[in-house]
Amino acid sequence: MEQPVQSNKCSDNEKGTKRKFKVQDEQCPSLKRSKVDVKKGGTEIAKAGAKRVTQPKYEVAGQSREECLEEYPVFKKWVEENLPSHHRKSQGVNWISIVRRNDNELFESKSNIRKVQSAFRGINLVTTTTLKTLAERYSLTKGKWMFFGETGMDRLWRAVADGVFRGTIPTFSAIVSATDDNHVICIYNNNFLNEADTFALRDGIRNAGIEKPLQYKPNIYKHLRMKSQNKWGIDPILHRDESLFDLSYDREASRSAIAGINLKRKSSRILSISGPSEKCHYPITLGTKAISPLIRYGEAQDDVRLSIVFHDGNTIMRGVAFGAAARKFKRKLQIGFTYKFLYYKIQDSKKKHSNTKYQINLLKNTTIKTLENGYSEIPKMRGKEISKMNKIYKNLMVSTLKVEITKIGELFKPKKKFLREVFVSDETGEMRILLWSYKKAEFRHSVGDHVKLRYMTLKFDDQQCFLHKTDNTLIVRC
């Protein structure tokens, strides 16, 4: 364990010492080290009485991406020497921080903090809108995503530090407490009023592999001492992003709306969705993997829907649009493209698995922008043998390997829709398929044909699995 950090008075020749830290040009802007105590391995030593350990402060310098990685091991070494487990409050250190200097960083002055506190005392009725107005008026718009933990914080802090250094977590500062065995990590942004930036920061944190429940708190709530039991009933936490997975269900099955997707990252944009939302006005970037025909489900003109299989380069979720929105997005969307969406809904699709139970609902006023540099890779589906299709994949979309059609039932109409039962088999077993349709549909295959089934939903009833046709189902002849 390191010794407590002590004060240090730099000698004259040390005061002018600077060393360039090189980092990625876009994701990780090139940076330069300011005056530091070189004897302490790059740790900035505070004056006597200070209780924070900070890595060398950086400012934009302008090296290339290739140059930036040359000194990454130096930064990594500093992180390893200053992990949360290496410091204690009893040894005089409360916080370990990482700071990225840039021209856009917002400075919240003590003068403005005093002014907003004075203005706040004269307000009788306080709402979240009141707090946002005060934050904007006094330039006190910083905020932070926070998560807490007692164990594993060294690993999580490494992930955060790496993301900050490389720029994949879009922040200017992150800190971790070094207070005994209870820790909090805070990751900051400049403007909590800009929800797009706020949630982009959340996505960066999730993409770094952080699966802890996240809380977002604006700094002005702290300046105005907004506690949980305040008289206005205002939640001191502005945004919450709960744990990613419902562990009561199969963890792998819950990560994609399609069974057989190999995840390349533990976190991604779709996996960070934490619950239904009636009005999402922060952007979400999604690629299109499959788009259905327009499906008519009633007699009225607007009784049509469009089903889309979306991806984020890592995993899959379902999307749907109805009526005029369905026609709009049938014209605008193309398979294999990446789009940025605004003004949409996240709905509970009543599926059994966490995250896959959410689907995106595109509305008539949903806006899209085609991205030239979208997701470079579309998640690939792995076909499954029939014997491997069991109830842990209930309500997920599945695909098969090559199967043989063994029986084709007659088309009949038990309810308002038509139904045809088809049976397929492979070397491992047999499976029943229910093909529902709103109109009479010809089945264009014969007994003995070998096919692959795509985008079927796996159902489980009476101790037996069967397949259910979806809007996106494809039957491909082998």
C-alpha positions in Angstrom: 0.0 0.0 0.0 1.3 3.5 -0.8 2.3 5.9 1.9 0.1 8.9 2.5 0.6 11.6 -0.1 2.6 14.5 1.4 3.1 18.1 0.3 6.0 19.0 -2.0 7.6 22.3 -2.8 8.9 22.2 -6.4 12.4 23.5 -6.9 13.1 26.2 -9.5 14.2 23.8 -12.2 11.1 21.7 -11.7 8.6 24.6 -12.1 9.2 24.8 -15.8 9.1 21.0 -16.4 6.6 19.9 -18.9 6.2 16.6 -20.7 3.8 15.8 -23.5 1.2 13.1 -23.0 0.0 11.9 -26.4 -3.5 10.6 -26.9 -5.9 10.0 -29.7 -6.7 12.9 -32.0 -10.5 12.6 -32.0 -11.5 10.2 -29.4 -8.5 11.0 -27.3 -7.3 14.6 -28.0 -3.6 15.0 -27.6 -2.6 16.4 -24.3 0.3 18.0 -22.5 1.4 17.6 -18.9 1.6 20.7 -16.7 3.9 21.4 -13.7 4.1 18.2 -11.7 6.3 16.5 -9.2 8.3 14.2 -11.3 9.7 12.4 -8.3 6.3 11.0 -7.4 5.7 9.2 -10.7 3.5 12.0 -12.2 1.2 12.4 -9.2 0.3 16.0 -8.7 1.1 16.7 -5.1 -1.3 19.0 -3.3 -0.4 21.6 -0.7 -0.4 20.6 2.9 -3.9 19.7 4.1 -5.3 18.9 0.6 -7.0 15.5 0.3 -7.0 14.7 -3.4 -4.6 12.8 -5.6 -4.7 14.0 -9.3 -2.9 12.7 -12.3 -0.9 15.2 -14.3 -3.2 17.8 -15.7 -3.6 17.9 -19.4 -4.3 20.5 -22.0 -4.7 20.3 -25.8 -1.3 19.9 -27.5 -2.0 18.3 -30.9 -0.2 15.0 -31.5 -1.4 12.4 -33.9 -3.2 9.2 -33.0 -0.1 7.1 -33.6 2.0 9.3 -31.3 -0.7 9.4 -28.6 -0.4 5.7 -27.7 3.3 5.9 -27.1 3.0 7.2 -23.6 -0.3 5.4 -22.7 1.8 3.0 -20.5 3.0 6.0 -18.4 -0.6 7.0 -17.7 -1.6 3.4 -17.1 1.2 3.0 -14.6 0.0 6.1 -12.7 -3.5 4.6 -12.5 -2.1 1.3 -11.1 -0.2 3.2 -8.5 -3.2 5.2 -7.4 -6.1 2.7 -7.3 -8.9 3.2 -4.7 -7.5 0.4 -2.7 -4.1 2.2 -2.4 -5.5 5.2 -0.5 -7.5 5.8 2.7 -9.2 8.8 4.3 -7.3 8.0 7.4 -4.1 8.5 5.5 -5.2 12.0 4.3 -6.6 11.2 0.9 -10.3 11.5 0.1 -10.4 11.5 -3.7 -8.4 10.3 -6.7 -9.2 12.3 -9.9 -8.5 12.3 -13.6 -8.7 15.7 -15.3 -8.7 16.4 -19.1 -8.0 20.0 -19.9 -9.9 21.5 -22.9 -11.1 24.9 -24.0 -14.8 24.0 -23.6 -14.7 23.1 -19.9 -17.2 25.1 -17.9 -15.8 26.9 -14.9 -18.3 27.3 -12.1 -17.2 30.3 -10.0 -17.6 30.6 -6.3 -19.1 34.0 -7.0 -21.9 32.5 -9.1 -22.5 29.8 -6.5 -23.0 32.4 -3.8 -25.3 34.4 -6.2 -27.6 31.5 -7.0 -27.8 30.5 -3.3 -28.9 34.1 -2.5 -31.5 34.1 -5.3 -32.8 30.7 -4.2 -33.6 31.9 -0.7 -36.2 34.3 -2.1 -38.1 31.7 -4.1 -41.2 30.1 -2.4 -42.3 27.6 -5.1 -39.5 25.4 -6.4 -39.8 23.0 -9.3 -37.2 21.2 -11.5 -37.9 23.9 -14.1 -36.9 26.5 -11.5 -33.7 24.8 -10.8 -32.9 24.5 -14.6 -33.6 28.2 -15.0 -31.3 29.1 -12.2 -28.6 26.8 -13.5 -28.7 28.4 -16.9 -28.8 32.0 -15.6 -25.8 31.6 -13.3 -23.8 29.2 -15.6 -23.9 26.4 -13.1 -24.9 23.6 -15.5 -22.3 20.9 -14.6 -23.5 17.5 -13.5 -22.3 14.0 -13.0 -23.2 10.3 -13.4 -22.4 8.4 -10.2 -22.3 4.7 -9.2 -21.4 3.1 -5.9 -19.8 -0.1 -4.7 -17.8 -1.8 -2.0 -16.0 -4.4 -4.0 -14.4 -4.5 -7.4 -13.8 -0.8 -7.5 -10.2 -1.1 -8.6 -11.4 -2.9 -11.8 -14.1 -0.4 -12.4 -11.8 2.6 -11.9 -9.4 1.2 -14.4 -12.2 0.9 -17.0 -13.2 4.5 -16.3 -9.7 5.9 -16.4 -9.0 4.1 -19.7 -12.2 5.5 -21.2 -11.4 9.0 -20.1 -7.8 8.8 -21.4 -8.9 7.4 -24.8 -11.9 9.7 -25.1 -14.4 6.9 -25.4 -16.0 8.2 -22.2 -16.8 11.9 -23.3 -15.9 13.7 -20.1 -13.4 16.3 -18.8 -13.1 14.8 -15.3 -13.7 11.7 -13.3 -13.1 11.0 -9.6 -13.3 8.1 -7.2 -13.5 8.3 -3.5 -10.8 6.6 -1.3 -12.9 6.5 1.8 -12.4 3.2 3.6 -14.4 0.4 2.0 -17.3 2.4 0.5 -16.6 4.0 -2.8 -18.4 6.3 -5.3 -17.2 7.1 -8.8 -18.3 10.4 -10.4 -18.0 11.2 -14.1 -18.8 14.8 -15.1 -20.2 16.7 -18.0 -20.6 20.4 -18.7 -24.3 20.8 -19.3 -27.1 18.7 -17.7 -29.6 20.8 -19.7 -28.3 19.2 -22.9 -29.8 15.7 -22.6 -28.1 14.5 -25.8 -24.7 15.1 -24.2 -25.8 13.8 -20.9 -27.0 10.5 -22.3 -24.0 10.2 -24.7 -21.9 10.3 -21.5 -24.0 7.5 -20.0 -23.6 5.5 -23.2 -19.8 5.9 -23.0 -19.9 4.7 -19.4 -21.9 1.7 -20.4 -19.7 0.9 -23.3 -16.7 0.9 -21.0 -18.3 -2.2 -19.4 -19.9 -0.5 -16.3 -23.0 -2.4 -15.4 -23.7 -0.8 -12.0 -26.9 1.2 -11.5 -26.2 4.9 -12.5 -27.5 8.1 -11.0 -27.2 11.5 -12.5 -27.1 14.6 -10.3 -26.7 18.2 -11.5 -24.2 20.2 -9.4 -26.7 22.9 -8.8 -28.7 20.4 -6.7 -25.6 20.2 -4.5 -25.0 24.0 -4.4 -28.7 24.5 -3.2 -28.5 21.5 -0.8 -31.4 19.6 -2.4 -31.7 16.6 -0.1 -33.9 13.5 -0.6 -36.5 14.7 1.9 -36.9 18.3 0.7 -40.2 20.2 1.2 -40.9 20.5 -2.6 -40.7 16.8 -3.2 -38.1 17.1 -5.8 -36.0 14.0 -6.5 -32.3 15.0 -6.0 -31.4 12.5 -8.7 -32.4 13.8 -12.1 -31.9 10.6 -14.1 -31.5 7.0 -13.1 -30.2 4.2 -15.3 -30.7 0.9 -13.5 -28.7 -2.3 -13.7 -28.6 -3.7 -17.2 -29.8 -7.2 -16.6 -32.6 -9.0 -14.8 -30.6 -11.8 -13.3 -33.7 -13.9 -12.6 -33.6 -14.9 -16.3 -30.9 -16.5 -18.4 -28.2 -13.8 -18.7 -27.1 -14.6 -22.3 -30.6 -15.0 -23.6 -31.5 -11.6 -22.2 -28.9 -9.7 -24.1 -30.5 -9.8 -27.5 -33.9 -10.0 -29.1 -32.5 -12.8 -31.3 -31.0 -16.0 -29.9 -27.6 -16.9 -31.2 -26.0 -13.4 -31.2 -22.4 -13.4 -30.0 -21.8 -10.2 -28.1 -18.5 -8.4 -28.6 -19.0 -5.9 -25.8 -20.6 -6.2 -22.4 -22.4 -2.9 -22.9 -23.7 -1.0 -25.9 -26.5 1.4 -26.8 -29.3 -1.1 -26.8 -28.1 -2.8 -23.6 -28.1 0.5 -21.8 -31.9 1.0 -22.2 -33.2 0.7 -18.7 -37.0 1.0 -19.1 -40.0 2.2 -21.0 -40.2 5.9 -21.9 -43.2 7.6 -23.5 -41.2 10.5 -25.0 -37.5 10.1 -25.8 -36.0 13.3 -27.2 -32.4 12.4 -26.8 -30.9 10.6 -29.9 -30.4 6.9 -30.3 -28.2 5.5 -33.1 -29.4 2.2 -34.6 -28.6 0.1 -37.6 -31.2 -1.8 -39.6 -30.8 -5.6 -40.0 -34.3 -6.5 -41.3 -37.4 -4.6 -42.4 -40.7 -6.3 -42.9 -43.3 -5.6 -45.6 -46.2 -3.4 -44.6 -48.6 -5.7 -42.7 -52.3 -5.0 -42.8 -54.1 -6.1 -39.6 -57.5 -4.4 -40.0 -60.0 -2.8 -42.4 -59.2 0.9 -41.7 -56.7 2.7 -43.9 -54.2 3.1 -41.1 -54.4 -0.5 -39.8 -50.9 -1.2 -41.1 -47.7 -1.8 -39.2 -44.0 -2.1 -40.0 -41.6 -4.3 -38.0 -37.9 -3.6 -38.0 -35.0 -5.5 -36.5 -32.5 -2.9 -35.2 -28.9 -3.4 -34.0 -26.2 -1.3 -32.4 -23.2 -3.2 -33.8 -23.3 -5.5 -30.9 -26.9 -6.7 -30.2 -30.4 -6.7 -31.4 -33.8 -5.1 -30.5 -37.2 -5.0 -32.2 -38.8 -1.9 -33.6 -42.3 -1.2 -34.8 -44.3 1.6 -36.5 -48.0 1.9 -37.2 -50.2 3.8 -39.6 -48.7 6.8 -41.3 -45.5 6.3 -39.4 -45.3 2.7 -40.9 -45.7 4.1 -44.4 -43.1 6.9 -43.7 -40.4 4.6 -42.5 -41.1 1.9 -45.1 -40.1 4.6 -47.6 -37.1 6.0 -45.7 -35.4 3.0 -44.1 -33.1 0.6 -45.9 -31.4 -2.6 -44.7 -27.8 -2.2 -43.8 -27.8 1.5 -43.0 -27.3 3.4 -39.7 -29.6 6.1 -38.6 -29.9 8.6 -35.7 -33.5 8.7 -34.3 -35.2 11.5 -32.3 -38.6 11.6 -30.7 -39.6 8.0 -30.3 -41.0 5.7 -27.6 -39.4 2.8 -25.7 -42.1 0.3 -24.9 -42.5 -2.9 -23.0 -43.1 -5.6 -25.5 -44.1 -8.0 -22.7 -41.3 -10.4 -23.4 -39.8 -12.5 -20.6 -36.2 -11.4 -20.8 -34.7 -8.1 -19.6 -33.9 -5.6 -22.3 -35.4 -7.7 -25.0 -38.7 -6.9 -23.5 -38.2 -3.4 -24.7 -38.9 -2.3 -28.3 -38.6 1.1 -30.0 -41.8 2.5 -31.3 -41.3 4.9 -34.2 -43.9 7.7 -34.4 -45.2 10.0 -37.1 -43.1 12.8 -35.7 -39.9 10.7 -35.2 -37.1 12.3 -37.1 -34.1 10.4 -38.6 -30.8 11.2 -40.0 -28.7 8.8 -42.1 -25.2 8.5 -40.8 -22.4 8.0 -43.4 -20.1 6.5 -40.8 -22.5 4.2 -39.1 -21.9 0.8 -37.5 -19.3 -1.0 -39.4 -20.5 -4.5 -38.5 -24.0 -6.0 -38.3 -24.4 -8.7 -35.5 -24.6 -12.2 -37.1 -27.2 -14.7 -36.2 -26.1 -18.3 -35.5 -28.7 -20.9 -36.6 -29.6 -23.4 -33.9 -30.3 -27.1 -34.1 -33.9 -28.0 -33.1 -32.8 -29.8 -30.0 -31.0 -26.6 -28.8 -34.2 -24.6 -28.9 -35.6 -24.7 -25.4 -37.6 -22.5 -23.1 -34.7 -20.2 -22.0 -35.2 -18.6 -25.4 -38.9 -18.1 -25.0 -40.2 -15.1 -26.9 -36.9 -14.5 -28.6 -36.4 -14.6 -32.4 -34.5 -17.6 -33.5 -33.1 -19.0 -36.7 -32.4 -22.6 -37.7 -29.7 -24.5 -39.5 -30.8 -26.5 -42.5 -34.1 -28.3 -41.8 -36.4 -30.5 -43.9 -40.1 -29.8 -44.3 -41.9 -33.0 -43.2 -45.5 -32.0 -43.1 -47.7 -29.1 -44.4 -51.1 -28.6 -42.9 -54.2 -27.2 -44.6 -55.0 -23.5 -44.3 -57.9 -22.8 -41.9 -59.4 -19.9 -40.0 -59.9 -20.7 -36.3 -60.4 -17.0 -35.4 -60.0 -13.7 -37.2 -56.7 -14.8 -38.8 -55.8 -17.7 -41.0 -53.5 -20.4 -39.7 -51.3 -23.1 -41.3 -49.3 -25.6 -39.3 -46.0 -26.8 -40.8 -43.5 -29.4 -39.3 -39.8 -29.3 -39.9 -37.0 -31.6 -38.7 -33.2 -32.0 -38.6 -31.0 -34.8 -37.2 -31.7 -33.7 -33.6 -35.5 -33.5 -33.6 -38.8 -32.1 -35.0 -40.5 -28.7 -34.5 -44.0 -27.4 -35.2 -44.4 -24.0 -36.9 -47.6 -21.8 -36.7 -48.0 -19.6 -39.7 -50.6 -17.0 -38.9 -51.7 -14.5 -41.5 -54.4 -11.8 -42.0 -55.3 -13.1 -45.5 -55.1 -16.3 -47.4 -51.4 -17.0 -48.0 -50.0 -19.6 -50.3 -47.2 -21.7 -48.9 -44.5 -21.9 -51.6 -42.6 -24.9 -50.4 -43.2 -28.6 -50.5 -42.6 -31.6 -48.3 -39.0 -32.7 -48.6 -37.7 -29.2 -49.3 -34.6 -28.2 -47.3 -34.8 -24.7 -45.9 -33.4 -22.3 -43.3 -35.8 -20.4 -41.1 -35.0 -16.8 -40.2 -36.6 -14.5 -37.5 -39.1 -17.0 -36.1 -40.3 -16.4 -32.5 -39.8 -19.4 -30.1 -42.8 -20.1 -28.0 -43.2 -22.5 -25.1 -46.6 -24.0 -24.1 -47.6 -27.3 -22.4 -44.0 -28.4 -21.9 -43.4 -28.1 -25.6 -41.5 -25.6 -27.8 -42.8 -24.4 -31.1 -42.1 -21.7 -33.6 -44.3 -18.7 -34.4 -44.1 -16.7 -37.6 -43.2 -13.0 -37.2 -43.6 -10.0 -39.6 -39.9 -10.5 -40.4 -39.9 -14.2 -40.9 -38.0 -15.5 -43.9 -38.0 -19.1 -45.2 -34.9 -19.5 -47.4 -34.6 -22.5 -49.7 -31.2 -24.3 -49.4 
